């Protein structure tokens, strides 16, 4: 596994995933799961959490079962990890309303802002929740979430067709279409992989990085992002920060450099 910093030129590209990456998605995800097991056992002690709540949202057609390894890892780090508790993610906009209510409930229970981690479509929801309740959201982390240029022809159009209950993407609420690519008003980390076989990786990046918005490239599949050890490493680091001390991710230790970070 490897982590790379995004280049500005990458943000302008919008290529569809190749058939090779699509055809090998499942096999690569299984391999990433296997690699993540020793990482989760050996390296979680390097981080000590502050106990704040973390809500993890699954991707399209997935449920809390898919995010179970990630939530277990987050709990071991010392945080209060929550699943979305809505069954399978069928991509209905009504789910977004229920998730806003869930964030309100979690915030009221803990009296702390909530970090929201969203995988694929779950990350699209996470960004929108943060826009609805920025006073309750600590930060957002997206994993292969296609929120840019959705009105253009691409392999993710089918996903948004389902969200809009069969309508074409271009027939979605114009205000929603305009709002989706806008950055959330909270610190945000957009994780993407150029080996994504499901959605165009360039759709999963903030168009402009700034002091509180960062794109990070990892090696791996789309279906394996929720078990990718590089992703776990980034999340463990990101959860240490809040809106007051948030800074861009930067590999710090020699061990991490050796295991995960190639020379750039």
Backbone torsions as a table, in degrees:
resi	resn	phi	psi	omega
1	UNK	NA	149.2	-178.7
2	UNK	-148.0	153.6	178.8
3	UNK	-124.0	133.8	-178.8
4	UNK	-128.8	148.3	174.7
5	UNK	-82.1	143.7	-177.9
6	UNK	-70.6	144.9	173.3
7	UNK	-100.0	147.2	-179.0
8	UNK	-58.8	-35.1	-178.8
9	UNK	-65.6	-27.8	-179.8
10	UNK	-64.5	-33.5	-173.1
11	UNK	-66.9	-20.6	-176.3
12	UNK	-88.4	-13.1	-175.6
13	UNK	-85.2	154.7	179.9
14	UNK	-151.4	61.7	-178.2
15	UNK	-89.8	144.8	176.4
16	UNK	-72.2	150.0	176.6
17	UNK	-61.2	144.7	178.9
18	UNK	-75.5	159.7	178.4
19	UNK	-63.4	-34.0	179.9
20	UNK	-60.1	-48.5	-179.1
21	UNK	-65.7	-36.0	178.1
22	UNK	-65.1	-46.3	-175.4
23	UNK	-68.0	-25.2	-177.0
24	UNK	-101.3	7.5	-176.6
25	UNK	-54.4	-53.1	-174.0
26	UNK	-64.1	-46.3	-179.6
27	UNK	-60.8	-41.9	179.7
28	UNK	-68.0	-37.2	179.3
29	UNK	-64.3	-40.2	178.0
30	UNK	-62.9	-42.2	178.6
31	UNK	-62.7	-40.6	180.0
32	UNK	-66.3	-35.9	176.2
33	UNK	-61.5	-44.2	179.6
34	UNK	-62.4	-41.4	-179.6
35	UNK	-68.3	-31.1	-175.9
36	UNK	-72.2	-24.0	-175.5
37	UNK	-60.1	-52.6	177.5
38	UNK	-64.0	-33.3	178.1
39	UNK	-61.9	-46.7	-177.9
40	UNK	-62.4	-33.1	-178.2
41	UNK	-79.6	-33.7	-171.1
42	UNK	-95.5	-32.2	-167.2
43	UNK	-109.0	-6.7	-177.4
44	UNK	-67.5	-22.9	179.6
45	UNK	-70.7	-9.8	178.0
46	UNK	-73.4	-12.7	-176.4
47	UNK	-125.0	144.2	177.1
48	UNK	-129.1	114.9	-175.4
49	UNK	-79.7	164.5	-179.6
50	UNK	-98.4	4.5	175.7
51	UNK	84.9	3.5	-177.9
52	UNK	-70.4	156.0	-176.1
53	UNK	-74.5	143.3	179.3
54	UNK	-131.3	120.2	178.9
55	UNK	-100.8	126.3	-177.2
56	UNK	-113.8	123.5	-176.1
57	UNK	-108.2	131.2	-179.1
58	UNK	-78.5	168.4	177.7
59	UNK	-82.1	-177.7	-178.2
60	UNK	-60.4	132.5	179.2
61	UNK	68.3	5.4	178.1
62	UNK	-102.0	165.3	-180.0
63	UNK	-126.7	-171.2	178.6
64	UNK	-63.6	-19.8	177.3
65	UNK	-59.6	-39.3	-177.2
66	UNK	-67.6	-27.6	-178.6
67	UNK	-98.0	5.6	-177.6
68	UNK	-59.6	-46.2	178.2
69	UNK	-58.8	-41.0	-179.6
70	UNK	-67.7	-42.2	-179.5
71	UNK	-67.4	-36.7	175.7
72	UNK	-62.8	-41.7	178.1
73	UNK	-61.6	-44.2	-179.5
74	UNK	-63.9	-39.5	177.8
75	UNK	-63.7	-41.4	178.7
76	UNK	-63.5	-28.1	177.8
77	UNK	-72.9	-16.3	178.1
78	UNK	107.5	23.5	-179.9
79	UNK	-113.8	163.3	176.0
80	UNK	-92.2	100.7	-174.2
81	UNK	-92.5	134.7	180.0
82	UNK	-122.6	139.0	167.2
83	UNK	-86.2	175.4	-177.0
84	UNK	-86.2	-19.5	172.6
85	UNK	61.2	32.0	179.6
86	UNK	-121.3	23.1	-178.8
87	UNK	71.1	-141.2	177.5
88	UNK	-77.7	147.7	177.7
89	UNK	-86.7	96.8	179.2
90	UNK	-88.7	5.4	173.4
91	UNK	74.9	24.9	-179.3
92	UNK	-85.3	139.2	-178.3
93	UNK	-63.4	-24.0	177.5
94	UNK	-61.5	-30.3	178.3
95	UNK	-60.6	-34.0	-179.8
96	UNK	-62.8	-40.9	178.3
97	UNK	-63.1	-42.3	179.6
98	UNK	-66.6	-34.9	-179.9
99	UNK	-70.2	-35.6	175.2
100	UNK	-61.0	-42.3	177.8
101	UNK	-64.4	-37.9	179.7
102	UNK	-64.5	-42.4	177.7
103	UNK	-62.2	-39.8	177.2
104	UNK	-60.3	-42.6	-179.7
105	UNK	-66.5	-43.9	-179.8
106	UNK	-64.1	-42.2	179.1
107	UNK	-61.8	-42.5	180.0
108	UNK	-66.3	-35.5	-179.1
109	UNK	-70.8	-42.4	-173.4
110	UNK	-97.0	-17.8	-173.8
111	UNK	55.9	34.5	177.5
112	UNK	-139.6	150.5	176.6
113	UNK	-68.2	152.7	-173.5
114	UNK	-103.5	129.3	167.0
115	UNK	-81.6	133.7	178.4
116	UNK	-116.1	124.2	176.4
117	UNK	-112.1	125.3	-178.2
118	UNK	-126.6	130.9	-179.5
119	UNK	-98.8	123.8	178.4
120	UNK	55.8	-121.0	179.8
121	UNK	-58.4	-31.2	177.5
122	UNK	-59.2	-33.2	177.7
123	UNK	-71.1	-33.2	175.2
124	UNK	-62.2	-44.6	176.4
125	UNK	-62.4	-42.0	-177.7
126	UNK	-58.3	-43.4	179.7
127	UNK	-63.2	-41.3	-178.6
128	UNK	-69.3	-36.8	176.6
129	UNK	-61.0	-43.3	-179.8
130	UNK	-62.9	-32.1	177.1
131	UNK	-72.1	-31.8	179.9
132	UNK	-77.0	-38.7	-175.2
133	UNK	-132.1	61.2	-177.9
134	UNK	-62.4	-25.0	179.2
135	UNK	-75.1	-9.2	-179.0
136	UNK	-113.9	-4.5	-175.3
137	UNK	-110.9	126.6	-178.5
138	UNK	-78.6	-47.5	178.4
139	UNK	-165.7	166.0	177.7
140	UNK	-124.8	138.2	174.1
141	UNK	-127.2	121.2	-180.0
142	UNK	-109.3	143.2	-178.9
143	UNK	-119.3	100.3	179.1
144	UNK	59.0	44.6	-175.7
145	UNK	-99.8	117.0	-176.3
146	UNK	-82.9	98.2	-178.7
147	UNK	-120.1	0.9	-179.9
148	UNK	-106.4	143.1	169.7
149	UNK	52.6	40.0	-175.0
150	UNK	-71.3	-17.0	-179.4
151	UNK	-80.3	-9.4	-179.8
152	UNK	-88.1	155.1	178.3
153	UNK	-60.0	125.1	179.8
154	UNK	-165.7	173.1	-177.1
155	UNK	-75.1	-4.1	-179.7
156	UNK	-99.9	-0.5	-176.9
157	UNK	-59.8	-37.8	-179.3
158	UNK	-59.3	-33.9	-178.4
159	UNK	-64.5	-45.9	-179.1
160	UNK	-74.8	-25.0	172.9
161	UNK	-62.0	-38.5	179.6
162	UNK	-71.4	-38.7	177.7
163	UNK	-58.0	-40.0	-176.9
164	UNK	-89.5	16.7	175.1
165	UNK	56.4	49.1	173.6
166	UNK	96.2	-12.4	177.4
167	UNK	-71.7	157.9	173.4
168	UNK	-71.3	153.6	179.4
169	UNK	-53.9	-43.0	-176.4
170	UNK	-67.3	-13.6	179.5
171	UNK	-95.0	2.5	174.7
172	UNK	-63.6	162.4	176.0
173	UNK	-51.5	120.2	-178.3
174	UNK	-55.6	-34.1	179.4
175	UNK	-67.2	-37.8	177.3
176	UNK	-67.8	-44.2	178.1
177	UNK	-58.0	-39.8	-179.2
178	UNK	-71.5	-31.5	-173.8
179	UNK	-84.6	-31.1	-173.8
180	UNK	-52.4	-47.1	-177.7
181	UNK	-77.8	-10.9	-178.5
182	UNK	-68.9	139.9	-179.0
183	UNK	-66.1	147.3	175.2
184	UNK	-71.7	149.5	-178.0
185	UNK	-81.5	32.2	177.0
186	UNK	-137.2	161.7	176.4
187	UNK	-54.2	133.5	-174.1
188	UNK	-137.5	133.6	174.3
189	UNK	-116.8	118.6	179.4
190	UNK	-103.7	109.2	-180.0
191	UNK	-96.4	132.6	-179.1
192	UNK	-143.1	164.0	176.3
193	UNK	-133.8	134.9	178.1
194	UNK	-74.6	-9.4	175.7
195	UNK	-95.1	16.6	179.0
196	UNK	-64.0	122.3	179.6
197	UNK	-99.0	3.5	-176.0
198	UNK	-109.4	-49.8	-179.5
199	UNK	-126.6	153.6	176.4
200	UNK	-62.3	124.4	-174.4
201	UNK	-61.6	-28.5	-178.4
202	UNK	-70.2	-15.8	176.4
203	UNK	-78.4	-9.7	-172.2
204	UNK	-102.5	18.6	-175.2
205	UNK	-123.6	147.7	169.2
206	UNK	-67.3	136.5	-179.7
207	UNK	-67.6	-31.6	178.8
208	UNK	-130.8	124.4	172.5
209	UNK	-86.1	148.1	175.3
210	UNK	-145.9	-162.2	-174.3
211	UNK	-63.6	-23.6	-177.3
212	UNK	-124.1	12.9	178.2
213	UNK	-136.7	124.1	-175.5
214	UNK	-136.4	141.0	171.2
215	UNK	-101.8	136.5	178.1
216	UNK	-133.1	126.0	177.5
217	UNK	-91.7	136.0	172.8
218	UNK	-123.8	164.5	172.5
219	UNK	-92.1	134.1	177.1
220	UNK	149.8	-177.6	-178.1
221	UNK	-92.9	168.1	174.7
222	UNK	-71.3	-46.3	-177.2
223	UNK	-69.7	-16.2	-179.5
224	UNK	-100.1	2.6	-176.1
225	UNK	-60.6	-32.2	-179.0
226	UNK	-77.4	-5.0	176.8
227	UNK	-129.2	9.8	-177.0
228	UNK	-75.0	123.5	-177.9
229	UNK	-60.9	-31.2	175.9
230	UNK	-64.8	-40.1	177.6
231	UNK	-64.9	-42.7	177.5
232	UNK	-58.1	-42.4	-178.5
233	UNK	-62.7	-44.2	178.8
234	UNK	-63.7	-46.6	-178.4
235	UNK	-61.5	-44.0	179.0
236	UNK	-57.6	-38.7	178.4
237	UNK	-71.7	-45.8	-176.0
238	UNK	-63.6	-35.7	-176.9
239	UNK	-66.6	-15.6	178.2
240	UNK	-72.9	-15.9	-172.3
241	UNK	-107.1	152.5	170.4
242	UNK	-122.9	-172.9	-175.3
243	UNK	-67.5	-18.2	-178.4
244	UNK	-82.6	-35.8	-175.8
245	UNK	-118.1	12.5	-175.9
246	UNK	-60.6	137.4	175.5
247	UNK	-144.8	163.9	-179.1
248	UNK	-61.8	146.0	176.7
249	UNK	-65.2	137.7	178.7
250	UNK	-151.1	120.8	178.8
251	UNK	-59.8	133.6	-172.5
252	UNK	-112.8	-39.1	-171.9
253	UNK	-95.2	154.3	178.6
254	UNK	-64.7	-34.3	179.5
255	UNK	-63.6	-44.6	178.6
256	UNK	-62.9	-41.5	179.2
257	UNK	-58.7	-41.7	-177.2
258	UNK	-68.0	-41.4	-173.3
259	UNK	-85.2	-36.0	-168.2
260	UNK	-123.7	-26.3	-167.8
261	UNK	-110.9	113.9	178.6
262	UNK	-76.2	164.1	174.8
263	UNK	-70.8	132.5	-176.7
264	UNK	-104.3	NA	NA
